[in-house]
Amino acid sequence: MLFKFVQFKLPNSEQHQYLDVGCGPGNFTEDTLLAIASPCRRIVGVDRAAAMVDCAREHSSHPSISYERLDIELDDPQFLVDKYGQFDRAYSFMVMQCVRDLPRAYRNLFQLLKEGGECALVSVAGTVITDVMYLLSCMDQWKDFVPDPREVYAERYSYSGKVVEKGCLAAEKAAVAAAGLELVSCKVYDSLWTLPVVDAWIDYYVPIFKLDAKIPEHKRSAFRDELRSLLLERSTCTEKGCSMKRTMVVVHAQKPARD
């Protein structure tokens, strides 16, 4: 997904240290990113949730990985620079869609990167499941129970089923420029994610978003039926499975080097 659109100007190096913004419990950092980024001296995974950092330290520890608590949008990252120095590269996977002040987040990335350092950020701009989640949160029979996704995602996130590519690109370009970074590339594209049946989607996403956490027991069957119906209307189901669209944004930027 990332390297289909990003070609780093500098190759991996055992002298380099990289940053993983929004590492969560650390499983992706350890299982996937470490292999992608190797050879490297170190990866520092950061997350805004202290519980996630604690989980990562306990369950995804590795000699080449450190974990720290940092909110890339709201915190001052200088303590991280003081402890580790600036970074040769920053990665972020599925995090920036929750950042409301995008220019501030990019300014923090500018502060964290070395001159000539690069960042590659993959985020989502809209999905079928969040479209449906938004619809449910607006329905009289469910609005008191279903979380409003607008409380989680940034204002630029789309719930209409169609992401306006021009506006999405403009927001990223403006934020990158305001931070003093140089935009190497920015790509907005649609992808399909396929699971065997629509109920597999329900079983996967309901726990993640806690969609039924507040649904009374006697209403859960009706809620699941409503959810299934809305998902089926917005998906493509064949003998190969049930596919749903998501719109992705991939940004590659670089901190300019001084002459």
C-alpha positions in Angstrom: 0.0 0.0 0.0 2.7 2.5 1.0 5.4 1.7 -1.5 3.1 1.6 -4.4 3.3 5.4 -4.3 6.4 6.3 -2.2 10.0 6.0 -3.3 12.3 7.3 -0.6 15.1 9.5 -1.9 17.6 8.0 0.6 17.8 4.2 1.1 17.6 2.4 4.4 20.7 2.6 6.4 22.0 0.9 9.6 22.9 4.4 10.7 19.4 5.8 10.4 16.6 6.0 13.0 13.0 6.1 12.0 9.8 7.2 13.7 6.5 5.4 13.7 3.7 7.9 14.5 0.6 6.2 16.0 2.2 2.8 16.8 -0.8 1.6 18.8 0.0 -1.7 20.5 3.2 -2.0 18.5 2.4 -5.2 16.6 2.6 -3.4 13.2 5.8 -1.7 14.2 7.5 -5.0 15.2 5.9 -7.4 12.7 5.8 -5.2 9.5 7.6 -1.9 9.8 10.8 -3.2 11.2 11.2 -5.5 8.1 10.3 -2.7 5.7 12.7 -0.2 7.3 15.7 -2.6 7.9 18.5 -2.1 8.0 18.2 0.7 10.5 19.7 1.7 13.8 16.4 2.2 15.7 12.7 2.7 15.3 10.9 4.8 17.9 7.1 4.1 18.0 5.0 6.8 19.5 1.3 6.9 20.4 -0.9 9.5 22.1 -2.5 6.8 24.4 -0.3 5.8 27.4 -2.1 2.4 27.6 -1.1 1.7 24.0 2.5 2.5 24.7 2.5 0.3 27.8 1.0 -2.5 25.7 3.6 -2.1 23.0 6.5 -2.2 25.5 5.1 -5.4 27.1 4.0 -7.3 24.0 6.0 -5.9 21.0 9.4 -5.3 22.5 12.5 -5.6 20.3 16.1 -4.6 20.7 15.8 -2.2 17.8 12.5 -0.6 18.9 11.7 1.9 21.6 8.2 3.2 22.5 7.3 6.7 23.8 4.0 8.6 24.5 3.5 11.5 22.1 0.4 13.1 20.6 1.7 14.3 17.2 -0.9 17.0 17.0 -1.1 18.4 20.5 2.3 17.7 22.2 5.7 19.5 21.9 8.0 16.8 20.5 11.2 18.4 21.7 11.6 15.9 24.5 11.8 13.2 21.9 14.5 15.1 20.0 16.4 15.7 23.2 16.3 12.0 24.0 16.9 10.4 20.6 18.0 13.2 18.2 16.2 14.0 15.0 14.9 11.3 12.7 15.9 10.3 9.2 12.4 9.2 8.3 8.9 9.2 9.8 6.1 6.8 9.0 2.5 7.0 9.9 -0.2 4.4 9.1 -3.9 5.1 9.5 -3.5 8.0 12.0 -3.7 11.3 10.3 -7.4 11.1 9.6 -7.9 11.7 13.3 -5.7 14.8 13.4 -7.9 17.9 13.3 -5.1 20.5 13.2 -3.2 19.1 10.2 -0.7 22.0 9.9 0.3 21.6 13.5 1.0 17.9 13.1 3.2 18.6 10.1 5.0 21.3 12.0 5.8 18.7 14.7 7.0 16.3 12.0 9.3 19.1 10.7 10.7 19.5 14.2 11.3 15.8 14.5 13.0 15.3 11.1 16.6 15.9 10.2 17.4 18.1 7.3 16.7 16.0 4.2 14.6 13.7 6.3 11.4 12.2 4.8 8.0 11.3 6.0 5.5 8.9 4.5 1.9 9.0 5.8 -0.9 6.7 4.9 -4.4 7.7 6.1 -8.0 7.1 5.2 -10.3 9.8 3.9 -13.6 7.8 3.9 -14.9 4.2 4.1 -18.2 2.4 3.7 -18.2 1.3 7.3 -17.8 4.9 8.6 -20.5 6.1 6.1 -22.9 3.6 7.7 -21.7 4.4 11.2 -22.6 8.0 10.6 -26.0 7.2 9.1 -26.8 5.0 12.2 -25.7 7.8 14.5 -28.3 10.1 12.8 -31.2 7.7 13.0 -33.8 8.3 15.7 -33.8 4.7 16.8 -30.0 4.4 17.1 -28.6 7.8 17.7 -28.6 7.4 21.5 -26.6 4.3 21.2 -24.2 4.5 18.2 -21.0 6.6 18.5 -20.8 9.7 16.2 -17.7 9.2 14.1 -17.4 13.0 13.8 -16.1 12.9 17.3 -13.2 10.7 16.2 -12.3 11.9 12.8 -11.2 15.3 11.5 -13.6 17.6 9.8 -12.2 16.9 6.4 -13.2 13.2 6.7 -16.0 12.2 4.3 -19.2 10.3 5.2 -20.9 10.8 1.8 -19.6 7.7 0.0 -17.6 10.0 -2.3 -14.4 11.8 -1.3 -13.6 15.0 -3.1 -10.1 14.4 -4.3 -9.3 18.0 -5.1 -10.2 19.2 -1.6 -8.3 16.4 0.0 -5.2 17.1 -2.0 -5.5 20.8 -1.3 -5.7 20.3 2.5 -2.6 18.1 2.5 -0.6 20.4 0.3 -1.5 23.5 2.3 -0.6 21.9 5.6 2.7 20.5 4.3 3.7 23.9 2.9 2.7 25.7 6.1 5.0 23.5 8.1 8.0 24.2 5.9 8.1 20.8 4.4 8.4 20.1 0.7 5.8 17.9 -0.9 7.3 15.1 -2.9 4.0 13.4 -3.8 0.4 13.2 -2.7 -2.0 10.5 -4.0 -5.7 9.9 -3.3 -7.0 6.6 -4.5 -9.8 4.1 -3.9 -9.2 0.5 -2.9 -11.5 -2.5 -2.2 -11.2 -4.7 0.8 -12.9 -8.0 0.5 -14.1 -10.4 3.2 -16.0 -13.6 2.6 -19.5 -12.4 3.6 -21.1 -9.1 4.9 -21.4 -10.6 8.3 -17.6 -11.0 8.4 -17.5 -7.2 8.1 -19.9 -6.8 11.0 -18.0 -9.2 13.2 -14.8 -7.4 12.4 -15.9 -3.8 12.8 -18.5 -3.9 15.5 -15.9 -4.6 18.3 -13.4 -2.1 16.8 -15.9 0.8 16.9 -17.9 -0.5 19.8 -21.0 -0.1 17.7 -23.2 -2.2 19.9 -21.7 -1.4 23.3 -24.7 0.7 24.3 -27.4 -1.2 22.3 -29.9 -2.8 24.7 -29.9 -6.5 24.5 -33.5 -6.7 23.2 -32.6 -4.4 20.3 -29.3 -6.0 19.2 -30.8 -8.4 16.6 -32.7 -5.5 15.0 -29.5 -3.4 15.1 -27.5 -6.1 13.4 -30.2 -6.5 10.7 -30.1 -2.7 10.1 -26.4 -2.7 9.9 -26.3 -5.6 7.5 -28.9 -4.0 5.2 -27.0 -0.6 5.0 -23.7 -2.4 4.3 -25.2 -4.6 1.6 -26.5 -1.5 -0.1 -23.0 0.0 -0.3 -21.0 -3.1 -1.1 -20.3 -5.4 -4.0 -20.9 -9.1 -3.2 -20.0 -11.9 -5.6 -19.0 -15.6 -5.2 -15.5 -14.3 -4.4 -16.7 -12.3 -1.4 -18.1 -9.0 -0.2 -16.0 -5.9 -1.2 -16.3 -2.4 0.3 -14.5 0.7 -0.8 -12.2 2.9 1.2 -10.4 6.0 0.0 -6.8 6.3 0.9 -4.4 9.3 1.1 -0.6 8.8 0.8 1.7 11.7 1.4 5.4 11.8 0.9 7.2 14.9 2.1 10.7 16.0 2.9 12.4 18.5 5.2 14.6 20.7 2.9 18.3 20.7 3.5 20.1 24.0 4.0 22.3 25.1 1.1 
